[in-house]
Amino acid sequence: MSIFKVFGAIAKFGGKIADVYEDVLDRIDHVVHKKEYERKAKKRKLFWTILLSVVGGIVVVLLFPYRFIVKRNGDFEIRTLLLRVYRRSEDYDIPEGGSDSFDIEEATEAEDAIEA
């Protein structure tokens, strides 16, 4: 057995003793300063509760649909604040070119007239 293995074993044993000593001191510190640790735990719990509530509220506001449009033929449109639009029917087909021109303003005016 080499001298390095002996010193390694002694160092390992000393490390384990130091870990146990550190755990004992930590528990003694918690017992002595119990009220302080309890206050810190309450503050931490309150902070995380408020933070998660705010983040959850923001997510709900951004994802919750604010506008529903349901048409007589069963088509629908749902809009959220993140500008996500979910539709059952497809948008208007815009022709590639040629004599069949397509004007989006005329289409929206016609749709508004139909809804009114």
PyMOL commands that set and color helices and strands:
alter all, ss='L'
color gray80, all
select helices_A, chain A and resi 3-32+34-63+104-115
alter helices_A, ss='H'
color red, helices_A
select strands_A, chain A and resi 67-70+76-79+85-87
alter strands_A, ss='S'
color yellow, strands_A
deselect
rebuild
show_as cartoon
